[in-house]
Amino acid sequence: MKVLSGLVLSVGLFTVSFGHDVLIVEAGGEVPLASPEEVGMHPTRLAVIDEVVNEGLRQGKMPGCVVLVGHQGHVVYHKAFGHRQLVPEKQPMELDTLFDMASLTKPIATATSVMTLVERGQVDVDAPVAKYIPEFGANGKDEITVLQLLTHNGGLIPDNELEDYANGPKEAFQKIYALGTHVDPGTEFVYTDVGFIVLAELVHRITGKNIHEYSQVAIFQPLGMTETGYLPAESLRARAAITQERDGQPMRGEVHDPRAWAMGGISGHAGLFSTAGDLAKYAQMMINGGTWGGTRVLKPETVQLMRSPVQVSKGLRTLGWDMRSPYSSNRGDFFSKAAFGHGGFTGTTLWMDPELDLFVIFLSNRVHPDGKGLVNPLAGRIGTIAAGAIDLELPKTSE
């Protein structure tokens, strides 16, 4: 472990500039592999994933995908299916394909960054956001709390007009601060990108680093997630799954979300890229209570706070994650009540179940080539299969 000062730091395949001290932590390798039998799973039941994915490919639900299942600290299933590009020429999907995480950015980059600041006493989740961003308090938003934004319960509009972002981040934030509320804060669950754009700015106000810079140092590099971040380098973009086209050019390793694109590719609601192997490290860290590979990024009590259920008007959320809500069609039926997860518009999902010691990663580019793919029900079926493959010993009945 070492501290460097005032530098431009090349971390894996991402470059981040800093003006003050940076903590560099040695990372801990990959999540180890194991056969299903070694960790108490039925291989034939787990293999049903192949059947449902191939069915999805035949039905045109997505051009391809990568599926990874982890149980008891080991990766027990990791396969690539189909293609990461169909036009203008076909390219096969690979295990190390890079994906646009879309809204998985919200919990993995933004909410986790906020929780590191909560842990350090720099953010109070029950405090008004305006305590940290005074301008945000305009037009009836002065009592909206950090917790309400993390749970989509702050009364904000789902998305403001795209033209509000046309002149870059500075003017975009001015437009956001000028917004009124969509519904009364604290009364209704309304899934919103705007709230997480604001949470990323909260991180910036407190740390002096944007969400890209801060998440690299606080989360991804300590965990050895060298293929996770915003603005991937050309060498990493070369193996990215294409989403759609922008201005006649394929989006390969550039964010699909138009608001995040207008913000320079760095935003609290979208813009993160990753691979299944890297996400496995994050998922295992969350199941482990904040540590992976000998490095702790969150305390156990912070992780517990982050993944504890919060009642909202339409079900249960956590501080950044989904639990049971109208957005839970990608949740496995056999997950425990402790399971938490999230999805992304481009066709990405991650669900973790600390009670079952299980995580399920499904990454696709379902929007390629025409934006018509549909994968949430498929991802939910994969989660059901994975949980159903765990060999749970049934209680014996007395005669």
C-alpha positions in Angstrom: 0.0 0.0 0.0 1.3 3.4 -0.9 0.3 7.1 -1.2 1.0 9.2 -4.2 0.5 12.9 -4.5 -0.6 15.2 -7.4 -0.5 12.9 -10.4 -2.2 11.5 -13.4 -2.7 7.8 -12.4 -3.1 5.1 -15.0 -5.1 2.4 -13.2 -5.6 -0.7 -15.3 -7.4 0.4 -18.5 -8.6 3.7 -17.1 -6.7 7.0 -16.5 -7.7 9.3 -13.7 -6.3 12.7 -12.8 -5.9 13.9 -9.2 -4.6 17.0 -7.5 -4.0 15.5 -4.1 -3.2 12.3 -2.2 -4.3 9.0 -3.7 -4.3 5.7 -1.8 -3.1 2.8 -4.0 -4.1 -0.7 -2.7 -2.8 -4.0 -4.0 -5.7 -6.0 -5.4 -6.6 -9.6 -4.8 -7.0 -11.5 -8.1 -10.1 -13.2 -9.5 -13.0 -14.9 -7.8 -11.8 -18.6 -7.8 -13.5 -21.3 -9.9 -15.1 -24.4 -8.5 -17.3 -27.1 -9.9 -20.9 -27.0 -8.8 -20.5 -30.2 -6.9 -17.6 -28.7 -4.8 -19.9 -26.0 -3.4 -23.1 -28.0 -3.1 -24.9 -27.3 -6.4 -26.5 -29.7 -8.8 -24.6 -29.4 -12.2 -27.6 -30.8 -14.2 -29.9 -28.2 -12.7 -27.4 -25.4 -13.3 -27.0 -26.5 -16.9 -30.6 -25.7 -17.6 -29.3 -22.1 -17.9 -27.9 -23.1 -21.3 -31.3 -24.2 -22.5 -33.1 -21.0 -21.5 -30.4 -18.7 -22.9 -30.3 -20.6 -26.2 -34.1 -20.3 -26.3 -33.8 -16.6 -25.8 -31.3 -16.3 -28.6 -33.6 -18.2 -31.0 -36.5 -15.8 -30.0 -34.3 -12.8 -30.7 -34.4 -11.6 -27.1 -30.8 -10.4 -27.5 -27.9 -11.0 -29.9 -25.7 -12.5 -27.1 -24.9 -12.5 -23.4 -22.5 -13.6 -20.7 -23.8 -15.4 -17.6 -21.9 -15.8 -14.4 -23.0 -17.6 -11.2 -21.2 -17.5 -7.9 -21.8 -19.6 -4.8 -19.9 -20.0 -1.6 -17.1 -17.7 -2.7 -16.5 -19.4 -6.0 -17.6 -19.0 -9.7 -19.4 -22.1 -10.6 -20.8 -21.1 -14.0 -19.4 -18.6 -16.5 -20.4 -18.9 -20.2 -20.7 -16.6 -23.2 -23.5 -17.1 -25.8 -24.3 -15.7 -29.2 -22.7 -12.5 -30.6 -21.5 -9.2 -29.2 -22.1 -7.7 -32.7 -24.4 -8.6 -35.5 -24.0 -5.8 -38.0 -22.2 -4.8 -40.1 -20.5 -8.1 -39.4 -20.9 -10.8 -36.8 -18.5 -11.0 -33.8 -18.9 -13.8 -31.2 -19.6 -13.0 -27.6 -16.6 -13.7 -25.4 -16.2 -14.2 -21.6 -14.3 -11.0 -21.3 -16.7 -8.8 -23.3 -17.1 -5.3 -21.9 -20.7 -4.1 -21.4 -22.4 -0.8 -20.9 -23.8 -1.2 -17.4 -26.5 1.4 -17.9 -28.5 1.8 -14.7 -26.3 -0.7 -12.8 -24.2 2.5 -12.6 -26.6 3.7 -9.9 -25.9 1.2 -7.2 -22.4 0.0 -8.1 -20.7 3.4 -8.7 -22.9 6.1 -7.2 -24.6 4.5 -4.2 -21.5 2.6 -3.2 -19.5 5.8 -3.4 -22.1 7.6 -1.2 -22.0 4.8 1.3 -18.2 5.2 1.7 -18.9 8.8 2.6 -21.6 7.8 5.0 -19.2 5.4 6.7 -16.6 8.2 7.1 -19.2 10.5 8.7 -19.1 12.9 5.7 -22.7 12.2 4.7 -25.8 11.6 6.8 -28.4 9.7 4.9 -31.2 11.3 6.8 -29.9 14.9 6.1 -31.3 17.1 3.3 -29.4 16.9 0.1 -29.4 20.7 0.2 -27.0 20.5 3.2 -24.4 19.4 0.7 -25.7 21.0 -2.5 -27.4 24.3 -1.4 -28.6 25.0 -4.9 -30.6 21.8 -5.0 -32.9 23.0 -2.3 -34.8 25.5 -4.7 -38.4 25.1 -5.6 -39.6 22.8 -2.8 -36.7 20.4 -2.8 -35.1 21.7 0.4 -36.2 18.8 2.6 -35.5 15.9 0.2 -33.0 13.6 2.0 -30.1 11.6 0.8 -31.9 8.4 1.7 -34.9 9.4 -0.3 -32.8 9.9 -3.4 -31.1 6.5 -2.8 -34.5 4.8 -2.7 -36.2 6.8 -5.5 -38.5 8.3 -3.0 -37.6 11.9 -3.2 -40.4 13.1 -5.4 -38.2 13.9 -8.4 -39.2 13.6 -12.1 -37.9 10.4 -13.7 -36.0 12.4 -16.4 -36.0 16.0 -17.3 -35.8 17.1 -20.9 -32.9 15.9 -23.0 -32.4 19.4 -24.3 -31.5 20.5 -20.7 -28.2 18.6 -21.2 -27.4 20.0 -24.6 -24.8 22.5 -23.4 -22.9 20.3 -21.1 -22.8 19.4 -17.4 -22.7 22.9 -15.9 -25.9 24.1 -17.5 -27.5 20.6 -17.0 -27.0 20.9 -13.2 -28.5 24.4 -13.3 -31.6 23.0 -15.0 -31.8 20.2 -12.5 -31.5 22.6 -9.5 -34.3 24.7 -11.0 -36.7 21.7 -11.1 -39.7 21.5 -8.8 -40.9 18.2 -7.4 -42.8 15.7 -9.5 -44.8 14.3 -6.5 -44.5 15.1 -2.8 -41.2 13.9 -1.4 -41.5 10.7 0.7 -44.9 9.8 -0.6 -44.4 7.8 -3.7 -41.7 5.6 -5.3 -40.8 7.1 -8.7 -37.8 5.6 -10.4 -35.6 8.6 -11.4 -32.3 9.1 -13.2 -32.3 12.7 -12.0 -31.8 11.7 -8.3 -28.7 9.7 -9.1 -27.2 12.5 -11.2 -27.6 14.6 -8.1 -26.0 12.0 -5.8 -23.0 11.9 -8.1 -22.7 15.6 -7.7 -22.9 15.2 -3.9 -19.9 12.9 -4.1 -18.1 15.6 -6.1 -18.9 18.4 -3.7 -17.6 16.4 -0.7 -14.5 14.8 -2.3 -13.5 17.2 -5.0 -13.5 14.2 -7.4 -16.1 13.4 -10.0 -17.9 10.0 -9.7 -15.4 8.4 -12.2 -12.4 9.5 -10.2 -13.8 8.8 -6.8 -15.2 5.3 -7.6 -11.9 4.2 -9.1 -10.0 5.0 -6.0 -12.6 4.1 -3.4 -14.1 1.0 -4.9 -12.8 -0.5 -8.2 -9.1 -0.3 -7.9 -9.0 -1.6 -4.3 -11.1 -4.6 -5.5 -8.8 -5.2 -8.5 -11.7 -4.3 -10.9 -9.3 -3.1 -13.6 -11.9 -3.5 -16.3 -14.6 -1.4 -14.6 -15.1 2.3 -14.9 -16.2 5.2 -17.0 -14.6 6.2 -20.3 -12.8 2.9 -21.1 -9.6 3.1 -23.0 -9.4 2.1 -26.7 -7.8 -1.3 -25.8 -10.8 -2.1 -23.7 -13.4 -0.6 -26.0 -12.2 -3.0 -28.7 -13.9 -5.9 -26.9 -17.0 -4.1 -26.0 -20.5 -5.3 -27.0 -22.1 -2.9 -29.4 -25.4 -1.3 -28.4 -26.8 0.9 -31.1 -25.7 3.6 -33.4 -25.2 7.3 -32.7 -24.8 9.7 -35.7 -24.3 6.7 -38.0 -21.5 5.2 -35.9 -21.8 2.1 -33.7 -21.6 2.7 -29.9 -18.8 0.5 -28.9 -17.5 1.3 -25.5 -19.3 4.7 -25.4 -22.3 5.2 -23.2 -25.7 4.4 -24.7 -27.7 6.7 -22.4 -28.1 10.1 -24.2 -28.0 12.2 -21.0 -24.9 10.5 -19.7 -23.4 11.0 -23.2 -24.2 14.7 -23.1 -22.5 14.9 -19.7 -19.3 13.7 -21.2 -19.8 10.0 -20.5 -19.6 10.5 -16.7 -22.9 10.6 -14.7 -24.4 9.1 -11.6 -27.2 7.3 -13.4 -25.3 5.7 -16.3 -21.9 5.6 -18.0 -20.2 2.7 -16.1 -18.7 -0.2 -18.1 -17.6 -3.6 -16.8 -17.1 -7.3 -17.4 -18.7 -10.3 -15.7 -15.4 -11.3 -14.1 -15.0 -7.8 -12.6 -18.6 -7.7 -11.3 -18.1 -11.0 -9.6 -15.5 -9.3 -7.4 -17.9 -6.6 -6.4 -20.7 -9.1 -5.8 -18.5 -11.2 -3.6 -17.4 -8.1 -1.7 -21.1 -7.3 -0.9 -21.8 -10.8 0.2 -18.7 -10.9 2.3 -19.7 -7.8 4.2 -17.4 -5.3 2.5 -14.2 -7.2 1.8 -12.7 -9.1 -1.1 -9.2 -10.3 -1.9 -7.8 -9.1 1.4 -9.0 -5.5 0.9 -11.9 -3.9 2.8 -13.8 -1.2 1.0 -16.8 -1.0 3.4 -17.4 -2.0 7.0 -19.9 -4.8 7.6 -22.4 -2.4 9.2 -22.2 -0.2 6.2 -22.9 -3.0 3.8 -25.8 -4.1 6.1 -27.2 -0.6 6.0 -26.9 -0.5 2.2 -28.7 -3.8 1.6 -31.4 -3.5 4.3 -35.0 -3.2 3.1 -36.7 0.2 2.9 -40.4 0.3 2.5 -41.6 2.5 -0.4 -45.0 2.9 -1.9 -44.5 0.2 -4.4 -42.6 -2.5 -2.6 -39.1 -2.7 -1.1 -35.9 -1.0 -2.1 -32.5 -0.6 -0.4 -30.0 2.2 -0.4 -29.3 2.0 -4.1 -30.6 -1.5 -4.9 -33.9 -3.1 -5.8 -35.5 -5.8 -3.6 -39.1 -6.2 -4.6 -40.7 -3.5 -6.7 -42.2 -3.1 -10.2 -38.7 -3.3 -11.5 -38.0 -6.8 -10.1 -38.9 -9.0 -13.1 -35.2 -9.9 -13.3 -35.3 -11.3 -9.8 -35.0 -15.1 -9.3 -38.2 -16.7 -7.8 -36.2 -18.8 -5.3 -34.0 -16.0 -3.9 -34.4 -15.4 -0.2 -36.0 -12.3 1.2 -32.5 -10.9 1.7 -31.7 -10.8 -2.0 -31.0 -7.4 -3.6 -30.1 -6.5 -7.2 -30.6 -4.2 -10.1 -31.0 -4.0 -13.9 -29.8 -1.8 -16.7 -31.6 -0.6 -19.8 -29.0 -2.1 -22.2 -29.7 -5.6 -20.9 -27.6 -6.0 -17.7 -28.6 -7.4 -14.3 -26.8 -8.3 -11.1 -28.6 -10.0 -8.1 -27.0 -11.0 -4.8 -28.4 -13.1 -2.1 -26.4 -13.1 1.2 -28.6 -15.8 2.8 -28.0 -18.2 -0.1 -24.4 -17.0 -0.5 -25.2 -16.6 -4.2 -24.8 -14.0 -6.9 -26.1 -14.1 -10.5 -24.7 -11.9 -13.3 -26.4 -11.5 -16.6 -24.9 -9.2 -19.2 -26.3 -8.6 -22.7 -26.5 -6.0 -25.3 -30.2 -6.5 -25.9 -30.6 -3.1 -27.6 -28.4 -4.2 -30.5 -29.1 -3.7 -33.3 -32.6 -2.2 -33.2 -33.4 -1.6 -29.5 -36.1 -4.3 -29.5 -34.6 -7.0 -27.3 -36.2 -8.1 -24.0 -34.2 -9.9 -21.3 -35.5 -9.1 -17.8 -37.8 -12.1 -17.7 -35.0 -14.3 -19.0 -32.6 -12.9 -16.4 -35.2 -13.8 -13.7 -35.4 -17.3 -15.0 -31.7 -17.7 -14.8 -31.7 -16.5 -11.2 -34.4 -19.0 -10.4 -32.4 -21.8 -12.0 -29.3 -20.8 -10.1 -31.0 -20.7 -6.7 -32.9 -23.9 -7.4 -29.6 -25.7 -8.1 -28.4 -25.2 -4.5 -28.5 -28.5 -2.7 -30.6 -27.6 0.4 -31.0 -30.4 2.8 -34.7 -30.7 3.6 -35.7 -31.1 7.3 -36.5 -34.7 8.3 -40.1 -35.4 9.4 -40.7 -37.5 12.4 -42.5 -40.8 11.9 
